[in-house]
Amino acid sequence: MNIKDKYIVKIEKMLFGGNSLARYENFPIFVKSGCPEDTVKIEITKINKNYAEGKIIRIIEASKYRVNPKCALHNICGSCNWQYMKYNKQLHQKQNIVKETIKNITGKDYEIKEIIPSPKQYEYRCKIQLPVSQTKVSKRILAGYYKDNSHELINIKHCHMYDDYINKIVDYIKINAQELGISGYNEKNNIGILRHIVIRKSSDNSEILVILVINSDRTDKNIILLAKKLMSEFPKIKGVCANFNTKRTNVILSDKTSIIQGQDYYIENLKGIKYKVSANSFFQVNPECAMLIFNKVKELISQKTDKPSILDAYSGVSSFGIWLSSLALSVTCVEEAISSSKDAKENIRLNNIDNIEIINGDAEKSFKNLIENKILFDVSIADPPRKGCSEKSIENLVKLTKKYIVYVSCNVSTLARDMKLLEKYNFFPVYIQPVDMFPNTYHIETIALFEKSQ
């Protein structure tokens, strides 16, 4: 097998990371944009010791699961890359990915519950982050997503993952930024003012917050004028903020944000529970699906305990803590981000809750302090970022927990890695539930309940 060799192969299944799997003479080939049961002609683009990579140059016989993507830019945009697959098949493949990834890393074949689908397959995103650039000659402002595995910006006119109102706001910002002489960012030279457009909204579409990420340490008059025009044109926008980011970095938001117009937060209302979410605070991008996760975690805990003390680690704005407070004796929330901790305290007040304590600090250090104070919890919830928990955090988490740990993960590979660590401390998985938080992408959310073995 050599680079540029061409083969006719059948696509078997989807893999963690988004590629599909085919084989030639039993040698694995990872194929971008393949659909299970496709027969395709591929060209080899890369060869490794244990597998090769290939691209489709012709679909010979399309799978019965293949559909036409809604988005005209689907084949070049690197954002939602599974639109060409029927939704039920996406769900089936994600469930299989969770099972196989956990088995490959832990060496054990666990039962995986049937995946919970998202209530919406399109227009589900309540947070978008669009990089901005500018054409050299016409000076047209561009905003969209990067081409897959590149930093080549694809200008997006209409994205189906968020609603039309947000699309109109993005288009308005691009047109008016150009008219006001606000330059788009050039990452190669670190010049240009407008780096990113970040928009956050409530799931009921009543409140919107716009954050303009600028390559400056101050807000100039044209950015202020753009903010005023936005709030005048779109009544649902409750505030426009500037985030100051002058570093050569892939990090979108710095920790320095100021209000330009209106307020620096929006209110999310989920079945009567209110969450204040500020510009820099974490909240789930698909709130309707997040509610399904909150309710599943609540159900699991209520089945196992009565009036438990709960540790909510990596708690953000206390989304889990507040949702679970009605069944808990007490909830202790640990969150590193200052903005999220401040919002959490405000959310306790908004919801008239009196049994939640907020601790702002690094998880590892905060856990250590709780251990030193000889505090134990009936149930601990961990909802870490994609990198998962540090080994020390896991070690301390098990010391803090009497019986049950609920681990909510957006990366099944780090979940499986941490699962091995938890088992080392006699916490074994008794329930594993995938949830489709991100339809039309390969990303998967997973809930795992661990019980301590006596």
C-alpha positions in Angstrom: 0.0 0.0 0.0 1.3 3.4 -1.0 0.3 7.1 -0.9 -2.2 7.9 -3.7 -3.1 4.2 -4.2 -6.8 3.8 -5.0 -9.1 1.1 -3.7 -12.8 0.2 -3.7 -13.9 -0.5 -0.1 -17.0 -0.9 2.0 -17.5 1.4 5.1 -18.1 -0.7 8.2 -18.8 1.9 11.0 -18.0 5.3 12.5 -15.0 5.8 14.9 -14.3 8.0 17.9 -13.1 11.3 16.4 -15.5 11.3 13.5 -13.8 9.2 10.8 -15.3 6.0 9.4 -13.6 2.6 9.2 -13.0 0.5 6.0 -10.5 -2.3 5.3 -8.4 -3.4 2.4 -7.1 -7.0 2.7 -8.0 -6.6 6.4 -5.8 -3.6 6.9 -7.7 -0.7 8.6 -8.3 2.5 6.7 -9.8 5.6 8.4 -12.0 7.4 5.8 -13.3 10.9 6.2 -17.0 11.4 5.5 -17.8 7.8 5.0 -21.2 6.4 6.0 -21.8 2.8 7.2 -22.6 0.5 4.3 -21.3 2.9 1.7 -19.2 1.3 -1.1 -16.6 3.9 -2.1 -13.5 4.5 -4.1 -10.8 6.0 -1.9 -7.3 7.4 -2.3 -4.7 6.7 0.3 -3.5 10.0 1.9 -1.4 8.7 4.8 0.1 5.4 6.0 0.9 4.4 9.5 2.2 1.2 11.0 -1.3 -0.1 12.1 -3.7 1.8 9.8 -3.9 4.1 6.8 -6.0 7.2 6.1 -7.9 7.8 2.9 -10.3 10.2 1.2 -13.4 9.4 -0.8 -13.0 10.2 -4.5 -16.2 8.6 -5.6 -19.3 7.0 -3.9 -20.0 3.9 -6.0 -23.0 2.8 -4.0 -24.5 5.1 -1.3 -25.6 3.6 2.0 -29.3 3.6 2.8 -28.3 5.7 5.8 -26.8 8.5 3.7 -28.8 11.7 3.2 -28.2 15.1 1.6 -26.9 17.5 4.2 -29.0 20.6 4.9 -25.9 22.8 4.7 -24.5 23.7 1.3 -21.0 24.1 3.0 -21.1 20.8 4.8 -18.3 19.2 2.8 -15.8 22.0 3.5 -16.9 23.3 6.9 -15.2 21.6 9.8 -18.0 22.2 12.3 -20.9 19.7 12.1 -19.5 16.8 10.1 -22.2 14.1 10.3 -25.1 15.9 8.6 -24.9 13.4 5.7 -26.1 10.5 8.0 -29.7 9.7 9.1 -30.2 10.8 12.7 -31.1 7.3 14.0 -27.9 5.9 12.5 -25.9 8.7 14.1 -27.4 7.6 17.5 -26.6 4.0 16.8 -23.0 4.8 15.9 -22.5 7.0 18.9 -23.7 4.3 21.2 -21.3 1.8 19.6 -18.4 4.3 19.9 -19.1 4.7 23.7 -19.1 0.9 24.1 -16.0 0.2 22.0 -14.0 3.1 23.4 -14.6 2.1 27.0 -13.9 -1.6 26.2 -10.6 -0.7 24.3 -9.3 1.4 27.2 -10.5 -0.5 30.2 -10.5 -4.0 28.7 -14.0 -4.6 30.0 -17.3 -5.0 28.2 -19.9 -3.0 30.1 -23.6 -2.7 29.4 -24.3 0.7 27.7 -27.8 2.0 28.0 -29.7 3.1 24.9 -28.6 6.6 23.9 -30.9 9.5 24.8 -31.6 11.6 21.6 -31.5 15.3 21.5 -35.0 17.0 21.4 -33.7 19.0 18.5 -31.3 18.0 15.7 -31.0 21.5 14.3 -31.1 25.0 15.8 -30.1 23.5 19.2 -27.0 25.6 19.9 -27.4 28.4 22.4 -23.8 29.4 22.3 -21.7 30.1 19.2 -18.1 31.3 18.8 -17.2 32.4 15.3 -13.6 33.5 14.3 -13.4 36.6 12.2 -11.1 37.6 9.4 -11.1 40.1 6.5 -10.5 39.9 2.7 -7.4 41.7 1.5 -8.9 43.7 -1.4 -12.6 44.3 -0.7 -12.0 44.4 3.1 -15.2 42.3 3.5 -15.6 41.0 7.1 -15.8 37.2 7.2 -17.1 35.1 10.1 -17.7 31.4 10.3 -15.9 28.1 11.0 -12.6 26.7 10.0 -12.2 24.2 7.2 -11.6 20.7 8.7 -8.1 20.3 10.1 -7.0 23.8 9.1 -7.2 27.5 9.9 -8.7 28.4 6.6 -11.9 30.3 7.5 -15.2 29.4 5.8 -17.5 32.4 5.7 -20.9 31.2 7.0 -24.1 33.0 5.7 -26.6 30.6 7.4 -25.8 27.9 9.9 -28.5 25.3 10.7 -27.1 24.6 14.2 -28.5 27.9 15.5 -31.6 29.8 14.7 -32.3 32.4 12.1 -32.4 35.3 14.6 -28.7 34.5 15.5 -27.8 34.2 11.8 -29.2 37.7 11.2 -27.2 39.1 14.1 -24.0 37.6 12.8 -24.7 39.0 9.3 -25.5 42.4 10.7 -22.2 42.5 12.7 -20.2 41.6 9.6 -21.8 44.3 7.4 -21.8 47.0 10.0 -18.2 46.3 11.2 -17.0 46.8 7.7 -19.0 50.0 7.3 -17.6 51.3 10.6 -14.0 50.5 9.5 -13.6 47.8 12.2 -10.9 45.5 10.9 -11.1 41.7 11.0 -8.3 39.7 12.7 -5.3 38.3 10.9 -3.9 35.6 13.1 -0.6 35.3 11.1 0.3 38.9 11.8 -1.7 39.4 15.0 -3.3 42.5 13.5 -6.9 43.6 13.1 -9.5 44.4 15.8 -12.4 42.0 15.7 -11.2 38.4 16.5 -14.3 36.5 17.4 -18.1 37.0 17.6 -19.5 35.1 20.6 -23.3 34.9 21.0 -25.1 33.3 23.9 -28.9 33.0 24.2 -31.6 31.5 26.4 -33.3 28.4 25.1 -36.7 30.2 25.0 -35.1 32.9 22.7 -36.0 35.7 25.0 -32.5 36.9 26.0 -29.3 37.2 24.0 -25.8 38.3 25.0 -23.3 39.4 22.4 -19.5 39.3 23.2 -17.1 41.0 20.7 -13.6 39.6 21.2 -11.2 42.4 20.3 -7.5 42.5 19.7 -7.1 45.6 21.9 -6.9 46.5 25.6 -9.6 49.2 25.2 -13.0 49.7 23.5 -12.7 52.2 20.7 -15.6 54.4 19.6 -16.5 52.3 16.5 -16.9 49.2 18.7 -19.1 51.2 21.0 -21.1 52.4 18.0 -21.5 48.9 16.7 -22.8 47.8 20.1 -25.4 50.6 20.2 -26.6 49.7 16.7 -26.9 46.1 17.6 -29.1 46.8 20.6 -31.2 49.2 18.6 -31.7 46.7 15.8 -32.3 43.5 17.8 -34.6 43.9 20.9 -33.8 40.5 22.2 -30.2 41.5 22.8 -29.9 42.4 26.5 -26.3 43.3 26.4 -23.1 43.7 24.3 -19.7 43.1 25.9 -16.1 43.5 24.8 -13.6 40.8 25.7 -10.0 42.0 25.4 -7.7 39.4 24.0 -4.4 40.6 22.5 -2.4 37.4 22.9 -1.3 35.0 20.1 -3.4 32.2 21.3 -6.2 29.7 20.3 -8.0 30.6 23.6 -11.1 32.6 22.5 -12.0 34.5 25.6 -9.6 36.1 28.0 -10.6 36.7 31.6 -11.0 40.4 31.0 -14.6 41.4 29.8 -16.4 44.7 30.1 -19.9 45.9 29.4 -20.4 48.2 26.4 -24.2 48.4 26.4 -26.8 46.8 28.6 -25.9 43.9 30.8 -23.1 41.3 30.8 -25.3 38.2 31.4 -28.5 36.5 30.2 -31.0 34.5 32.2 -31.7 30.9 31.2 -35.0 29.6 32.5 -35.4 25.8 32.5 -38.8 24.6 33.7 -38.9 27.4 36.3 -35.3 27.1 37.4 -33.4 30.2 36.6 -29.7 30.5 35.8 -27.8 33.7 35.4 -25.0 33.1 32.9 -22.3 35.7 32.3 -20.1 36.2 29.3 -17.2 34.1 30.6 -19.3 31.5 32.5 -19.8 27.9 31.3 -23.3 26.6 30.5 -24.4 23.8 28.3 -24.7 24.7 24.6 -27.9 22.5 24.2 -30.0 23.4 27.2 -33.0 21.3 26.2 -30.8 18.2 26.1 -29.0 19.4 29.3 -32.3 19.1 31.1 -32.6 15.5 30.1 -29.1 14.9 31.7 -30.1 16.8 34.8 -33.2 14.8 35.2 -31.4 11.5 34.5 -28.8 12.3 37.2 -31.6 13.3 39.6 -33.4 10.0 38.9 -30.2 8.0 39.5 -29.4 9.7 42.8 -33.0 9.5 44.1 -33.1 5.8 43.4 -30.0 5.2 45.4 -30.2 7.7 48.3 -32.6 9.7 50.5 -31.7 13.3 51.3 -28.0 12.9 50.4 -25.2 15.3 51.0 -23.9 16.1 47.5 -20.6 17.4 46.1 -21.0 19.1 42.8 -17.4 19.3 41.3 -16.5 21.4 38.2 -19.9 23.0 38.9 -20.0 26.0 36.6 -22.9 28.2 37.5 -24.2 25.4 39.7 -26.4 23.9 37.0 -26.4 20.4 38.6 -26.4 21.7 42.2 -29.4 23.9 41.8 -31.3 21.2 39.9 -30.6 18.6 42.6 -31.0 20.8 45.6 -34.7 19.8 46.2 -33.7 16.2 46.9 -30.5 16.9 48.8 -29.8 17.6 52.4 -26.9 19.8 51.3 -24.9 20.6 48.1 -21.3 21.9 48.0 -20.3 23.3 44.6 -16.6 23.6 43.6 -15.7 25.7 40.6 -12.4 27.3 39.6 -13.8 30.1 37.3 -14.5 33.3 39.3 -17.3 34.4 36.9 -19.1 31.1 37.2 -18.8 31.1 41.0 -20.3 34.6 41.1 -23.1 33.5 38.9 -23.7 30.4 41.0 -24.2 32.6 44.1 -26.6 34.8 42.2 -28.5 31.7 41.0 -28.9 30.5 44.6 -30.6 33.8 45.4 -32.7 33.8 42.2 -34.1 30.3 43.0 -34.5 30.9 46.8 -32.3 28.0 47.7 -30.7 27.7 51.2 -28.8 24.4 51.2 -26.0 25.2 48.7 -22.5 26.3 49.5 -20.2 27.7 46.8 -16.4 27.1 46.9 -14.4 29.0 44.3 -11.1 27.3 43.7 -9.1 24.6 41.8 -10.8 21.2 42.2 -7.6 19.4 43.3 -6.8 21.9 46.1 -10.5 22.4 47.1 -10.9 18.6 47.5 -7.8 18.5 49.6 -9.1 21.2 51.9 -12.4 19.4 52.3 -10.6 16.2 53.2 -8.5 18.1 55.8 -11.8 19.3 57.3 -13.0 15.7 57.4 -16.0 16.4 55.2 -17.7 13.4 53.5 -20.5 13.3 50.9 -23.0 10.6 50.1 -22.8 11.4 46.4 -20.2 13.3 44.3 -20.9 14.6 40.8 -17.9 15.3 38.5 -18.6 17.2 35.3 -15.0 18.0 34.1 -13.8 19.6 30.9 -12.7 17.4 27.9 -9.4 16.6 29.5 -11.2 14.8 32.3 -10.0 14.8 36.0 -6.4 14.8 37.1 -5.2 11.7 38.8 -4.9 13.6 42.1 -8.4 14.9 41.8 -9.7 11.4 41.4 -7.7 10.2 44.4 -9.2 13.0 46.5 -12.7 12.7 45.1 -12.9 9.0 46.3 -11.7 10.1 49.7 -14.6 12.5 49.9 -17.3 10.1 48.7 -19.0 7.6 50.9 -20.9 5.6 48.2 -21.7 7.0 44.8 -20.0 9.1 42.1 -21.8 10.4 39.1 -19.3 11.3 36.3 -20.7 13.4 33.4 -18.3 13.4 30.4 -18.1 15.1 27.0 -15.1 12.9 26.1 -15.6 9.2 26.3 -11.9 8.4 26.1 -11.0 10.5 29.2 -14.0 9.0 30.9 -12.7 5.5 30.2 -9.2 6.5 31.4 -10.7 7.9 34.7 -12.9 4.8 35.0 -9.8 2.7 35.4 -8.6 5.0 38.1 -11.9 4.9 39.9 -11.9 1.1 39.8 -8.5 1.2 41.4 -10.2 2.8 44.4 -13.1 0.3 44.4 -15.6 2.5 42.6 -17.2 0.5 39.8 -19.6 1.6 37.1 -23.2 0.3 37.5 -24.9 2.5 34.9 -23.5 4.1 31.7 -25.8 6.3 29.6 -24.8 8.1 26.4 -26.7 11.3 25.6 -26.7 13.1 22.2 -25.9 16.6 23.3 -24.3 17.5 19.9 -26.4 16.2 16.9 -24.8 16.0 13.5 -21.3 15.9 15.1 -19.3 13.0 16.4 -19.2 14.5 20.0 -21.0 12.5 22.7 -22.0 13.2 26.3 -22.0 10.3 28.7 -23.4 9.8 32.2 -21.7 7.1 34.4 -22.8 6.1 37.9 -20.1 4.5 40.1 -20.8 2.6 43.3 -18.2 1.9 46.0 -17.6 -1.8 46.5 -17.6 -2.8 50.2 
